[in-house]
C-alpha cells in the first residue's frame, strides 16, 4: 500500500515545526528533569545557536545574495530580534512585544511560546533557550561595531515569568551594559550618523523577512533552525553514550505524542503487514518526524520482522562535521521505535510486542547515509 501522500494537505510545515519543538524539546527536558541544570543547559544552548546564526547570516552571508550588516544600535537590534522571533522561533505566536524601557533595557513578552505549548505547573521557566539566544545575539550585533565605538557590550536576559508556570505569558527582562575598551579613547559619535550605515538601514530592517519569505522557503528556514537548536544542545551536552541514550529516550517519548496526534486521531487504517507498517512509517518520518517532504527515504526489507530505513539527508546531522563519536539521529530511532510498537500491539502482529530501532550508519560518522535497523521481537 502506498502511503506517500497520506499526510499531505492536512499537515502544514508550520504545524510540524511547532510540534517538533513541542514534542522533542519538551520530551528532552522531561528526560533531563525540571531542574536548574536543565535551565542552564538550554540557556547555554541558546547562546551557542545565536553565535552559529550570526556567523552564518552576517559573517559568511550564507543566506543572502548581498552583504547585510547588523543593526547599529540597541533599539534597531531589538526590532531585528522581534522580527526574527515572530518569523522563526515563535511562528504561531500572534502576540509578541519587545519594548525598550530605556537606552539599555527592554521587556519582551510572548503570549504563546512554542517551548511552553500545552505545559502547565512547571517548577522552572522553560524558555531559557530563547533568553540565551537573545543574550548572545545582542552581544554579537552590538559588538560588531566595538572597534568604532571603542566599547564592548554585555547582555543579560532572564525569563521572569513563564506560561509553563501558569503565568498568562512568558516575560523576559533584557539589560545591556557597556564597558570602554582599555587603552582606547571613547567616542560619543553615533554610528547612525555615518551615511554608509544610514543608507543600509532600510535594507537591514527587512533583511530577516526577505531571507525567510522571499529568498528561502519556510521549510528550509525550519530545517536551518533545527540545525541551530539541535546541534547547539548536543554540543553543550557532549557527544557521548549518555547523550545518545537521552536522545533515544527523548525520541520514544516524542514519538508516542506524534503517533497519537498524527495517526491515532486520524482516519488512517492501521496496516496489518510489516511491509505496509514500514511504508506508513516511511511517510510518517518523511512528512512529520523529519518535516521535509523532499528528503529521500528508502526501505530495505530483510524478513517479515526486520528492515532498514535509509535517509539520504537528516536535519539532525546537518549541524555537525563528519568525525563525531556517536550517531546523532537517535531521536528518529526512538520515535520510530515507539510508533511501530503502538501499531504492532494494536493489530496483534505475529505475536510481536516490542520494536527495536537503532541507527547503524550516520552521516556524522562519515557514512554516506543515515540508516536505521528496525527489528520486531
C-alpha positions in Angstrom: 0.0 0.0 0.0 1.3 3.5 -0.9 1.2 5.9 2.0 3.3 8.6 0.3 0.5 11.2 0.3 -1.3 10.2 3.5 -0.2 13.2 5.5 -0.2 15.7 2.6 -2.8 18.5 2.7 -3.6 18.2 6.4 -0.1 18.8 7.8 1.4 22.2 7.3 5.1 22.9 7.7 4.4 25.5 10.4 2.4 23.0 12.4 5.1 20.4 12.0 7.7 22.9 13.2 5.6 23.8 16.2 5.0 20.2 17.0 8.7 19.3 16.6 9.6 21.8 19.2 6.7 20.8 21.4 7.3 17.0 21.2 11.1 16.9 21.1 12.2 19.7 23.3 9.5 19.1 25.9 10.4 15.4 26.0 14.1 16.3 26.2 13.5 18.5 29.3 11.3 15.8 30.9 14.0 13.2 30.4 16.7 15.6 31.9 14.3 16.7 34.7 12.8 20.0 35.6 15.8 21.4 37.3 18.1 24.4 37.3 20.6 22.3 35.4 18.1 22.0 32.6 17.5 25.7 32.6 21.3 26.4 32.4 21.8 23.8 29.6 19.0 25.3 27.5 20.3 28.9 28.1 23.8 27.9 27.0 22.4 26.1 24.0 20.5 29.2 23.0 23.7 31.3 23.2 25.5 28.7 21.1 22.7 28.8 18.5 22.9 32.6 18.3 26.6 32.5 17.6 26.1 30.0 14.8 23.3 32.0 13.2 25.3 35.2 13.5 28.3 33.6 11.8 26.2 32.2 9.0 24.0 35.2 8.4 26.3 38.2 9.0 29.9 36.9 8.8 29.6 34.3 6.0 26.4 35.6 4.4 25.1 32.1 3.6 21.5 33.2 3.2 21.8 36.4 1.2 23.0 37.3 -2.2 24.4 40.6 -1.0 26.2 41.6 2.2 24.0 42.6 5.2 25.3 44.2 8.3 23.8 44.1 11.8 21.6 47.0 13.0 23.9 49.6 14.6 22.1 50.5 17.8 20.2 48.9 20.7 16.7 49.9 19.5 17.2 48.6 16.0 18.7 45.4 17.2 15.6 44.9 19.3 13.4 45.3 16.1 15.6 42.8 14.3 15.2 40.3 17.2 11.4 40.8 17.4 11.1 40.1 13.6 13.2 37.0 14.0 11.3 35.7 17.0 8.0 36.3 15.2 9.1 34.6 12.0 11.2 31.7 13.1 11.3 30.9 16.8 7.6 31.6 17.5 5.9 31.5 14.1 2.5 30.7 15.5 2.6 33.5 18.1 0.4 36.4 17.0 1.1 38.5 20.1 4.7 39.3 20.8 6.0 42.6 22.1 9.6 43.9 22.7 9.5 47.2 24.4 12.6 49.4 25.3 12.3 50.7 28.8 15.3 53.0 28.5 18.5 53.1 26.4 20.0 49.9 28.0 17.0 47.7 28.9 13.8 46.3 27.4 10.9 43.9 28.2 10.0 41.0 25.9 6.5 39.5 26.3 5.5 36.3 24.4 1.8 35.4 24.7 2.4 32.0 23.3 5.8 30.3 23.2 6.5 27.0 21.4 8.6 25.9 24.3 5.6 26.1 26.7 2.8 24.8 24.4 0.3 22.8 26.5 2.7 22.7 29.5 1.3 23.6 33.0 2.5 23.5 36.6 6.2 23.6 35.6 8.6 24.3 38.5 11.1 26.1 36.2 10.8 28.5 33.3 11.1 26.6 30.0 12.1 29.3 27.6 15.7 29.8 28.7 16.8 28.8 25.2 15.2 32.0 24.0 16.8 34.1 26.7 20.2 32.6 25.9 19.7 33.2 22.2 18.7 36.8 22.6 21.5 37.5 25.0 24.2 36.2 22.7 22.7 37.8 19.6 22.5 41.2 21.3 26.2 40.9 22.2 27.3 39.8 18.8 25.4 42.6 17.0 26.4 45.4 19.2 30.0 44.3 19.4 30.1 44.2 15.6 30.9 47.9 15.9 33.0 47.9 19.1 36.2 48.9 17.2 34.4 52.1 16.0 32.6 52.8 19.3 35.6 51.7 21.4 33.2 50.0 23.7 32.4 46.4 24.5 28.8 45.3 25.2 27.5 42.6 27.6 23.9 41.5 27.7 21.8 39.8 30.4 18.4 38.2 29.6 16.3 36.5 32.2 12.9 34.9 31.9 11.0 36.4 34.9 7.6 34.8 34.1 6.8 31.7 32.1 3.5 30.4 30.8 4.5 26.9 31.7 4.4 28.1 35.4 0.8 29.2 34.9 1.5 32.8 34.1 -0.5 34.5 31.3 2.6 34.9 29.1 6.4 34.5 29.0 8.1 37.6 30.1 11.8 38.4 29.7 13.9 41.2 31.2 16.7 42.4 28.9 19.6 44.5 30.0 22.8 45.6 28.4 25.9 47.3 29.8 28.8 48.8 28.0 32.5 48.9 29.0 35.1 51.1 27.5 37.9 49.1 25.8 41.1 49.7 27.9 43.7 51.9 26.3 41.3 53.4 23.7 39.7 56.8 23.9 35.9 56.5 23.9 33.7 58.4 21.4 30.1 59.6 21.6 29.7 59.6 17.9 26.5 57.7 17.0 27.1 55.3 14.2 23.7 56.0 12.7 25.1 59.4 11.6 27.5 57.6 9.4 25.9 57.9 5.9 27.4 54.5 4.9 25.4 52.9 7.7 22.3 55.0 7.3 21.9 54.1 3.7 21.7 50.4 4.6 19.2 50.9 7.5 16.1 50.1 5.4 17.7 47.0 4.0 18.7 45.9 7.5 15.2 46.3 8.9 13.7 44.0 6.2 16.6 41.6 5.8 15.2 38.8 8.0 11.8 38.9 6.4 13.3 38.8 2.9 15.6 36.0 3.9 12.7 33.8 5.1 9.8 34.8 2.9 11.5 35.6 -0.5 14.9 34.1 -0.7 14.3 30.9 1.4 11.3 28.7 1.6 9.9 28.3 5.1 10.7 24.6 5.1 14.4 25.5 4.5 14.3 28.0 7.3 12.6 25.4 9.5 15.4 22.9 8.7 18.1 25.5 9.4 16.5 26.3 12.8 16.5 22.6 13.7 20.2 22.7 12.9 20.9 25.6 15.2 18.7 24.3 18.1 19.7 20.6 18.0 23.4 20.9 17.2 23.8 23.6 19.9 22.1 21.4 22.6 24.2 18.4 21.7 27.5 20.3 21.6 26.7 21.7 25.1 25.8 18.3 26.5 28.7 16.5 24.8 28.6 13.7 22.2 28.8 10.5 24.2 26.9 7.3 25.0 24.9 9.0 27.8 23.8 11.7 25.4 22.9 9.0 22.9 20.7 7.3 25.4 19.0 10.6 26.3 18.3 11.2 22.7 16.8 7.8 22.2 14.5 8.1 25.3 13.5 11.6 24.1 12.6 10.2 20.7 10.5 7.5 22.2 8.5 10.0 24.3 8.1 12.4 21.4 7.2 9.6 19.1 4.3 8.5 21.3 2.9 12.0 21.2 3.5 12.3 17.4 1.8 9.0 16.8 -1.2 9.9 18.9 -1.8 13.2 17.2 -1.0 12.3 13.6 -2.1 8.6 13.4 -4.4 7.8 16.3 -6.5 10.9 15.8 -6.8 10.4 12.0 -8.8 8.2 9.7 -5.8 6.2 8.7 -6.5 2.5 8.8 -3.7 0.7 10.5 -1.8 -1.7 8.2 -1.6 -5.4 9.2 1.5 -6.4 7.3 5.1 -5.5 8.2 5.7 -4.1 4.7 2.7 -1.8 4.9 3.6 -0.8 8.5 7.0 0.3 7.3 5.5 2.1 4.3 3.3 4.1 6.7 6.2 4.9 9.0 8.3 5.9 6.0 5.7 8.6 5.1 5.5 9.5 8.8 9.2 10.0 9.0 9.3 12.0 5.8 6.4 14.3 6.3 6.1 14.6 10.1 9.2 13.4 12.1 11.7 15.0 9.7 9.3 17.5 8.3 10.9 17.9 4.9 8.9 16.2 2.2 11.8 16.3 -0.3 14.1 14.1 1.8 14.7 10.8 0.0 13.6 7.9 2.3 14.2 4.3 1.3 13.0 1.0 2.7 15.0 -2.3 2.5 13.2 -5.4 3.7 15.1 -8.4 5.0 12.4 -10.6 6.7 8.8 -10.2 7.9 10.2 -8.7 11.1 13.3 -6.9 10.0 14.0 -4.0 7.7 16.3 -1.0 7.1 15.0 2.6 6.7 17.5 4.9 5.0 17.5 8.7 4.9 19.7 10.4 2.3 19.6 13.5 4.5 18.7 14.1 8.1 18.2 17.6 9.6 19.7 16.3 12.8 23.1 15.7 11.2 23.4 19.0 9.2 25.0 20.9 12.1 27.9 18.5 12.5 31.0 17.9 10.5 32.0 14.3 9.9 34.0 12.7 12.7 31.5 12.6 15.6 31.9 9.8 18.1 28.2 8.8 18.1 25.3 8.8 15.6 23.1 11.9 16.4 19.8 10.8 14.9 18.8 8.6 17.8 15.7 10.9 18.3 14.4 9.5 15.0 15.3 5.9 16.1 13.3 6.4 19.3 10.4 8.0 17.5 10.2 5.1 15.0 10.5 2.5 17.8 7.7 3.9 19.9 5.4 4.4 16.9 6.0 0.9 15.5 5.3 -0.6 18.9 1.9 1.2 19.0 1.0 -0.3 15.6 2.0 -3.9 16.2 0.3 -4.1 19.6 -3.0 -2.7 18.1 -3.1 -5.1 15.2 -1.5 -8.0 17.2 1.1 -8.6 14.5 2.5 -12.2 14.6 2.9 -12.3 18.4 5.3 -9.3 18.4 5.1 -6.7 21.2 8.4 -4.9 21.1 10.2 -3.0 18.4 13.9 -2.2 18.4 15.4 0.6 16.2 19.0 1.6 16.2 21.0 3.8 13.9 23.7 1.7 12.3 25.0 4.3 9.9 25.1 8.1 10.4 26.5 10.9 8.3 28.2 12.4 11.3 30.3 9.2 11.5 31.4 9.6 7.9 28.8 7.3 6.4 27.0 8.3 3.1 23.5 8.0 4.6 21.7 7.7 7.9 20.5 4.1 8.2 18.2 2.6 10.8 17.8 -1.1 11.6 14.2 -2.0 12.5 13.5 -5.3 14.3 10.4 -6.8 15.8 10.6 -9.1 18.8 
